[in-house]
Amino acid sequence: MVTHSTYIPGLITLLEKLLEYSGIQTITPAVISRVKSNAPKLRLKVSVPITGGYKLIARHRKSAQEVFVITSMSQGELEGVIGSVVGGRKGKEEKEGKEEKGGKEEKEEKKGKQEEGEEKKE
C-alpha cells in the first residue's frame, strides 16, 4: 500500500484487509475533502474505472477520501470484496438471494416467531 500522512479514521485498517485478497496489487489513498452530507459509519464504494483498476470513495462523517486500487478484479468482484470487508456486510449475491425470497415470506417468518412467543407466555 502506497501511503501519505493523512487518512480518514479507520481507513487504513480496512485497506489492509483489502490487500489480503489476491487480485489486488496496489492501494493508494489520495485526496481528502470535506463534504456536506454526513456518513456516520465508514463507507467505501467503487466510483469510476481507471487504467488498471478503480477509483474508490471512502466516506466517514463529513470527510471523503479518494482511494486508487490497481486490480485484475472486475467491478462486481471488487464490490463483493469491499462488501465483505466493510463491517461484514452481505455481498451482492446474498442480497440478490434475499430479494428473490420476497417480503411476503419474511413477514410470514416474523409472524410465526411472534406466535411462538405468545404461546410460550400462556
N, C-alpha and C positions, 0 to 999 in steps of 0.2 A: 504494500500500500504506500503510495506516494503521499506525503502529508505536508501540511504547513502548520502555523501556530494556533489558529482559532477554529473551533468547531461548535456545532450545536450540541448541548449536553446529551450524552448517551449515544451519539452518532458513531464514535469510534468503536465502541463495543459491538454495535450492530454490524458495522462494516467488516470487522474482524471475523464475525460469524459467517458473513457472505463469502469471504475469501476461502473458507474451508471447502466450498463446493468446487468440484472440478468444472472446468469450462470458464471460470472467471480468472483472467490473468492479472489485471491491474485495476485498482480502485483509487481514484484521486478526488478527495474533497476539494471544492473550489470556493467560489464567492458566496459570502453570507450577505443576505439582505433583510431588511425589516419589511414586514407585510402588515396589512390592515386587519385581516381576519385572524382568528385565534384557533390554533390546533392544540388542544390540551394534552394530547398524547403524541409521542414521536411517530411520524408517518413517513414512509418512503415510497415514492411511486415513480414509474418509468415515465419520462417526459417525451423525449424525441430520440430517434436513432442518430448515431454519429458514426464516423468511419471506424469500423471495427468493434462497435459496441453501442452503448446507450447513455444518454444523459438522464440522471435521476434527480428528483427534487426531494430533499428531506425537509420536513416541516415540524416545528415544535414551538408552541406558544406563538409569539409574534415574529419568529425568525424563519427564514427559508435559506437552505444552502444547496447549491448545485453539487452534484457528485457525478463524476465521469467513470463509467465502468467499461473496460475493454474485455469482451467476452465472445465466445463462439456460440453462446446460447441464443435461441430465438427470443423474441419479446415475451411470448407466452411462458416459456420456461423460466426466464428471469423473474417475471411477475410471480410465478408459483414459488420460486425460491425465496423471494422477498416476503411473500405472504407467510411462509413457514418460519422465517427468521424474526419477523416483526411481531413480537408478542404471541407467537404460536397461533397466529390467525389461520383460518382454514384456507387451503389452496383453492384454486379455481375449480378443479374437478369436484371437490367436496361441496362447494357452493352450488354447482350445477346439479349435483345429485339431490341436494336438499330442495332445490326449486322444483325438480321433477316430482318429488314426493307430494308437493302441493300443500296449501294451507288447510284444506279440509281434514286431511289425515292427521296433521299436527294438532288441530283443535280437538279431534276425537281422542287423541292420546292424552291431552291435558284433561279433558272431561273425565276419562277413565281413571286417571290418577286422583282427581278431586273426589270422585265417587268412592274410591278405595279409602281415602282419608276419612270420609264421612262415615263409612261402615265401621272403621276402627274406633271412632268416637262413641258410637252407640253401644 
